[in-house]
Amino acid sequence: MAVDIAQGNARGIASIYNSAVAAYAIAAAWEIGALDELHRARTLDTADFARRAGLDPQSTTGLFRAMAAVGLVRRDDAVVHTLDAFDEMYRNKSFFHWLSRGSAELFQQIPAVLRTENRTGDYYRRDPAAIAYACREIDQVTYAPTFWAAMGRVDFPFTRVADLGCGSGARLMQVLDRYPGTTGVGVDIAQPSIEVARKEAHEAGFAGRAEFVQGDVLRLEPRPEYADVELLTCFMMGHDFWPRENCVATLRRLREVFPAARRLLIGDATRTALPDTELPVFTLGFELGHDLMGTFLPTVEDWEPVFAEGGWELVRTNRIALTVGEVIFELA
């Protein structure tokens, strides 16, 4: 009995370790295109894929060995086949990318980040381009259906929109695509994200309708590009508005910087209260990551009272709550 328990414990610990390796493998396989190809075909010759993509074949096969170790695929040497759990992993692949590509350095430096003496200034680093890459799909998985429903409830015509914290510009371009008579401006603090957004807008044919400005959403100053914006969107960065007094100040500043704005849609994660052993994918990484960054994560109940004080009327609260207490607030 003692031997069985010891062996079971050893397998459990190995599973923790192998899952950590598999998380990196999932993110990498998605970024190089192998995960998408396997999802379409349900089988993949990793050696052939490596040859076509100019990759090291042994390392490429190793990515899928890591996935086989945690029951996502079955491997016949270099040829892999999907198993039942693969599709659920594939649906959540952007969360793995957020963790192991976008936030890798933050988690790598946990021992240093924990020390209070180090928690001043820019004491951590993440990869903003990788975060933007992941968040584009995270948005589609979590927020998109509720966002478009909220857009359908906008009860006035608009011709200009601004997306705050625009990342790679996907949301802004989607709005411009659905509303052909509109123009827009995206604002993001990360220059690499702005460069990606400009490139993709040009390639998608939006160069004449979309512009992108580097700026800190929390400290915006009036600009000519902002003066006639009627609709504001801000997704996956609302928690950066906090703590409370800063949030109120930011909301008031948005009223000043965008004087023509009639609607603000804020979509973001909120602090959850789930049992430790029942956390879905992403919740633990997101909440621990923001604790390490010293970022306060408000609850929905924290959010709702601040809007009036910040000069906005809360029209509707849309609770999504798929992984990290996602919510969209419709403000007038």
C-alpha positions as CSV (number, residue, x, y, z in Angstrom):
1,M,0.0,0.0,0.0
2,A,2.8,2.4,0.9
3,V,4.5,1.6,-2.3
4,D,1.3,2.3,-4.3
5,I,0.9,5.7,-2.5
6,A,4.5,6.6,-3.2
7,Q,4.1,5.7,-6.8
8,G,0.9,7.7,-7.1
9,N,2.5,10.7,-5.5
10,A,5.5,10.4,-7.9
11,R,3.1,10.3,-10.9
12,G,1.2,13.3,-9.5
13,I,4.4,15.4,-9.1
14,A,5.6,14.3,-12.6
15,S,2.2,15.5,-13.9
16,I,2.8,18.9,-12.4
17,Y,6.2,19.2,-14.0
18,N,5.2,17.8,-17.4
19,S,2.2,20.1,-17.5
20,A,4.5,23.1,-17.0
21,V,6.6,21.9,-19.9
22,A,3.5,21.3,-22.0
23,A,2.2,24.8,-21.4
24,Y,5.3,26.2,-23.1
25,A,5.0,23.6,-25.9
26,I,1.3,24.6,-26.6
27,A,2.2,28.2,-26.9
28,A,5.1,27.5,-29.2
29,A,3.2,25.1,-31.4
30,W,0.5,27.7,-31.9
31,E,2.9,30.4,-32.7
32,I,4.7,28.4,-35.4
33,G,1.4,27.2,-36.9
34,A,1.7,23.5,-36.1
35,L,-1.2,23.5,-33.6
36,D,-3.5,25.0,-36.2
37,E,-2.5,22.5,-38.8
38,L,-3.0,19.6,-36.4
39,H,-6.4,21.0,-35.5
40,R,-7.5,21.0,-39.1
41,A,-6.1,17.7,-40.2
42,R,-6.3,15.8,-36.8
43,T,-2.9,14.2,-37.6
44,L,0.5,15.8,-38.2
45,D,3.8,14.5,-39.3
46,T,6.0,16.7,-37.2
47,A,9.2,15.9,-39.1
48,D,7.5,16.9,-42.4
49,F,6.1,20.1,-40.8
50,A,9.6,21.0,-39.5
51,R,11.1,20.5,-42.9
52,R,8.4,22.7,-44.5
53,A,8.7,25.4,-41.9
54,G,12.5,25.5,-41.6
55,L,12.5,24.1,-38.0
56,D,14.6,21.6,-36.1
57,P,12.8,18.3,-36.5
58,Q,13.8,16.7,-33.2
59,S,12.8,19.8,-31.2
60,T,9.5,20.1,-33.1
61,T,8.6,16.5,-32.3
62,G,9.6,17.2,-28.7
63,L,6.8,19.8,-28.5
64,F,4.3,17.2,-29.2
65,R,5.9,14.7,-26.9
66,A,5.2,17.2,-24.1
67,M,1.6,17.3,-25.2
68,A,1.4,13.5,-25.4
69,A,2.7,13.4,-21.8
70,V,-0.4,15.2,-20.6
71,G,-2.9,13.3,-22.7
72,L,-3.6,15.9,-25.5
73,V,-2.2,13.8,-28.4
74,R,-1.1,10.3,-29.2
75,R,2.3,10.0,-30.8
76,D,3.6,7.3,-33.3
77,D,7.2,8.5,-33.4
78,A,7.1,11.7,-35.4
79,V,3.4,11.4,-36.3
80,V,0.9,12.8,-33.8
81,H,-2.9,12.3,-33.6
82,T,-5.4,14.4,-31.6
83,L,-7.1,12.9,-28.5
84,D,-10.3,13.9,-26.9
85,A,-8.8,16.6,-24.7
86,F,-7.1,18.3,-27.7
87,D,-10.0,20.5,-28.8
88,E,-10.6,22.0,-25.3
89,M,-6.9,22.8,-25.1
90,Y,-7.0,24.3,-28.6
91,R,-9.9,26.5,-27.6
92,N,-7.9,27.8,-24.7
93,K,-4.5,28.1,-26.5
94,S,-4.3,31.8,-26.2
95,F,-4.3,31.6,-22.4
96,F,-1.2,29.4,-22.5
97,H,0.5,31.9,-24.8
98,W,-0.4,34.7,-22.4
99,L,1.3,32.8,-19.6
100,S,4.4,31.2,-21.2
101,R,5.2,33.8,-23.9
102,G,3.7,37.1,-22.8
103,S,4.3,36.8,-19.0
104,A,7.2,34.4,-18.9
105,E,9.7,36.8,-17.6
106,L,7.4,38.0,-14.8
107,F,6.9,34.4,-13.5
108,Q,10.5,33.6,-14.0
109,Q,11.4,36.4,-11.7
110,I,9.0,35.6,-8.9
111,P,11.6,35.3,-6.2
112,A,12.9,38.9,-6.9
113,V,9.4,40.3,-7.5
114,L,8.2,39.1,-4.1
115,R,10.7,41.1,-2.2
116,T,9.1,44.4,-1.1
117,E,12.4,46.2,-1.5
118,N,12.2,45.5,-5.2
119,R,8.6,46.5,-5.8
120,T,9.1,50.0,-6.9
121,G,9.3,51.6,-10.3
122,D,9.3,49.3,-13.3
123,Y,10.3,46.2,-11.3
124,Y,8.9,43.6,-13.7
125,R,8.9,43.0,-17.4
126,R,6.5,41.3,-19.8
127,D,6.4,41.0,-23.6
128,P,3.8,43.5,-24.9
129,A,3.8,42.1,-28.4
130,A,3.2,38.6,-27.2
131,I,0.5,39.8,-24.8
132,A,-1.3,41.5,-27.7
133,Y,-0.9,38.4,-29.8
134,A,-2.6,36.3,-27.1
135,C,-5.2,38.9,-26.2
136,R,-6.6,39.1,-29.7
137,E,-7.8,35.5,-29.4
138,I,-8.7,35.8,-25.7
139,D,-11.0,38.6,-26.7
140,Q,-12.7,36.3,-29.3
141,V,-13.1,33.5,-26.8
142,T,-14.4,35.5,-23.9
143,Y,-15.7,39.0,-24.8
144,A,-16.7,39.1,-28.4
145,P,-20.3,37.9,-28.4
146,T,-21.3,40.1,-25.5
147,F,-19.4,43.0,-27.0
148,W,-21.3,42.9,-30.3
149,A,-24.6,42.6,-28.4
150,A,-23.6,45.8,-26.5
151,M,-22.7,47.5,-29.7
152,G,-26.2,46.6,-31.0
153,R,-27.6,48.6,-28.1
154,V,-25.8,51.8,-29.0
155,D,-28.8,54.0,-29.6
156,F,-27.2,56.8,-31.6
157,P,-25.4,57.1,-34.9
158,F,-21.6,57.4,-34.6
159,T,-18.9,58.1,-37.2
160,R,-15.7,58.0,-35.0
161,V,-14.6,55.5,-32.4
162,A,-11.5,55.2,-30.1
163,D,-10.2,51.9,-28.7
164,L,-8.2,52.4,-25.5
165,G,-5.5,49.9,-24.9
166,C,-5.9,48.8,-28.5
167,G,-3.0,46.2,-28.6
168,S,-2.6,45.0,-32.1
169,G,-5.7,46.9,-33.3
170,A,-8.0,44.0,-33.9
171,R,-11.1,45.4,-32.1
172,L,-10.9,48.7,-33.8
173,M,-10.6,47.2,-37.2
174,Q,-13.5,44.9,-36.5
175,V,-15.7,47.9,-35.6
176,L,-14.6,49.8,-38.7
177,D,-15.4,46.7,-40.8
178,R,-18.9,46.4,-39.3
179,Y,-19.6,50.1,-39.6
180,P,-18.3,51.2,-43.0
181,G,-18.8,54.9,-42.5
182,T,-16.7,55.2,-39.4
183,T,-13.1,56.1,-38.7
184,G,-11.2,55.4,-35.6
185,V,-8.1,55.8,-33.4
186,G,-6.4,53.2,-31.3
187,V,-4.3,54.1,-28.2
188,D,-1.8,51.9,-26.5
189,I,1.2,52.5,-24.3
190,A,3.4,49.8,-26.0
191,Q,5.1,50.9,-29.1
192,P,5.6,47.3,-30.4
193,S,1.8,46.8,-30.3
194,I,1.3,50.1,-32.1
195,E,3.7,49.1,-34.9
196,V,1.9,45.8,-35.3
197,A,-1.5,47.6,-35.4
198,R,-0.3,50.0,-38.1
199,K,1.1,47.2,-40.2
200,E,-2.0,45.0,-40.0
201,A,-4.4,48.0,-40.6
202,H,-2.4,48.8,-43.7
203,E,-2.5,45.2,-44.9
204,A,-6.3,44.9,-44.2
205,G,-7.1,48.1,-46.1
206,F,-7.9,50.3,-43.1
207,A,-4.9,52.6,-43.4
208,G,-7.1,55.6,-44.5
209,R,-9.7,55.0,-41.7
210,A,-7.6,53.8,-38.7
211,E,-4.8,55.6,-36.9
212,F,-2.8,54.5,-33.9
213,V,-1.3,56.6,-31.3
214,Q,1.2,55.7,-28.5
215,G,-0.1,57.0,-25.2
216,D,-0.8,56.1,-21.6
217,V,-4.6,55.7,-21.3
218,L,-4.3,56.6,-17.6
219,R,-2.7,60.0,-18.4
220,L,-4.1,61.1,-21.7
221,E,-4.1,64.7,-22.8
222,P,-6.4,66.2,-25.4
223,R,-5.4,65.8,-29.0
224,P,-7.2,66.7,-32.3
225,E,-7.7,63.0,-33.1
226,Y,-9.8,62.6,-29.9
227,A,-12.1,65.7,-30.2
228,D,-14.9,64.2,-32.3
229,V,-14.9,60.6,-30.9
230,E,-18.4,59.5,-30.0
231,L,-17.8,55.9,-28.9
232,L,-15.1,54.7,-26.6
233,T,-14.1,51.0,-26.1
234,C,-11.6,49.8,-23.5
235,F,-11.0,46.1,-23.0
236,M,-8.7,44.0,-20.8
237,M,-7.1,47.0,-19.1
238,G,-9.7,48.5,-16.9
239,H,-8.0,47.0,-13.8
240,D,-5.1,49.3,-14.6
241,F,-7.4,52.3,-13.7
242,W,-7.4,51.2,-10.0
243,P,-7.0,51.9,-7.1
244,R,-10.3,53.6,-6.6
245,E,-9.2,57.2,-6.5
246,N,-7.1,56.7,-9.6
247,C,-10.1,55.0,-11.3
248,V,-12.4,57.9,-10.6
249,A,-9.7,60.4,-11.9
250,T,-9.2,58.4,-15.1
251,L,-12.9,58.2,-15.8
252,R,-13.2,61.9,-15.3
253,R,-10.2,62.5,-17.6
254,L,-11.7,60.5,-20.3
255,R,-14.8,62.8,-20.2
256,E,-12.4,65.8,-20.7
257,V,-10.1,64.2,-23.4
258,F,-13.1,62.9,-25.4
259,P,-15.6,65.7,-25.0
260,A,-18.0,64.3,-27.7
261,A,-18.1,60.7,-26.3
262,R,-21.6,59.5,-25.6
263,R,-20.9,55.8,-24.8
264,L,-18.0,54.0,-23.1
265,L,-17.8,50.2,-23.1
266,I,-15.4,48.8,-20.6
267,G,-14.7,45.0,-20.7
268,D,-12.4,43.5,-18.2
269,A,-11.6,40.7,-15.8
270,T,-12.6,41.0,-12.2
271,R,-11.4,39.4,-9.0
272,T,-13.0,35.9,-8.5
273,A,-13.8,34.0,-5.3
274,L,-13.6,30.5,-6.6
275,P,-12.3,27.6,-4.4
276,D,-8.6,27.0,-4.9
277,T,-9.2,23.5,-6.2
278,E,-11.9,24.6,-8.8
279,L,-10.0,27.3,-10.7
280,P,-10.5,27.1,-14.5
281,V,-7.8,27.7,-17.0
282,F,-6.3,31.3,-16.9
283,T,-7.8,32.4,-13.5
284,L,-4.8,31.4,-11.4
285,G,-2.2,32.8,-13.8
286,F,-4.1,36.0,-14.3
287,E,-4.7,36.7,-10.6
288,L,-1.3,35.7,-9.4
289,G,0.4,37.6,-12.2
290,H,-1.5,40.8,-11.3
291,D,-0.7,40.3,-7.6
292,L,3.0,40.1,-8.6
293,M,2.6,43.2,-10.6
294,G,1.0,45.0,-7.7
295,T,-2.2,45.6,-9.7
296,F,-5.4,45.7,-7.8
297,L,-8.1,43.5,-9.4
298,P,-11.6,45.0,-8.5
299,T,-14.8,43.0,-8.2
300,V,-17.9,43.9,-10.1
301,E,-19.2,45.4,-6.8
302,D,-16.1,47.5,-6.6
303,W,-16.6,48.9,-10.1
304,E,-20.3,49.8,-10.1
305,P,-20.3,52.7,-7.6
306,V,-17.3,54.5,-9.2
307,F,-19.0,55.3,-12.5
308,A,-21.3,58.1,-11.4
309,E,-18.4,59.7,-9.4
310,G,-16.3,59.5,-12.6
311,G,-19.0,61.3,-14.6
312,W,-20.6,58.3,-16.3
313,E,-24.0,56.6,-16.0
314,L,-24.0,52.8,-15.8
315,V,-26.6,51.7,-18.3
316,R,-26.0,47.9,-18.1
317,T,-23.7,45.3,-16.5
318,N,-23.0,42.2,-18.6
319,R,-21.5,39.4,-16.5
320,I,-19.7,36.9,-18.7
321,A,-17.5,35.1,-16.1
322,L,-16.0,32.4,-18.2
323,T,-12.5,32.3,-16.6
324,V,-11.6,35.4,-14.8
325,G,-14.9,37.1,-13.9
326,E,-15.2,38.8,-17.3
327,V,-17.7,41.6,-17.4
328,I,-18.7,44.4,-19.9
329,F,-20.0,47.7,-18.5
330,E,-22.1,49.9,-20.8
331,L,-21.7,53.5,-19.8
332,A,-23.4,56.7,-21.0
